[in-house]
Amino acid sequence: MARMRPVLITALVASLGFLPMALSDGAGAEVQRPLATVVIGGLVTSTVLTLLVLRRYIAGSCGWAGVRSRRSSRRPGIRRVTKRRVPGVS
């Protein structure tokens, strides 16, 4: 969650930078407009994939990269009580 704001701001600034190119009407607009549209769409798609899909994939893959699964019932600081085995006693 801490990385959401920088990712969103970066994608927003990049998209806003291409907005004049996407709305241009002057000379060369027939080349610039489709290019800007594709770049803005790619930025939106990659941002959504980064924030939602990749995060769910990492969280669901058994705690890879330090991300804990929600299914884990153990909390830090709580130890399980186990029976001690005494040698020679069954």
Number of C-alpha atoms within 10 A of each C-alpha: 6 6 8 12 9 10 14 15 11 12 18 15 11 14 20 12 13 17 15 13 18 22 13 14 12 9 8 9 14 12 11 18 18 13 15 20 17 12 15 21 13 14 17 16 12 14 18 14 13 14 15 12 13 12 13 13 11 16 17 15 12 15 13 12 9 9 13 14 15 10 8 9 6 9 7 5 6 7 8 7 6 6 6 6 8 7 6 5 5 5
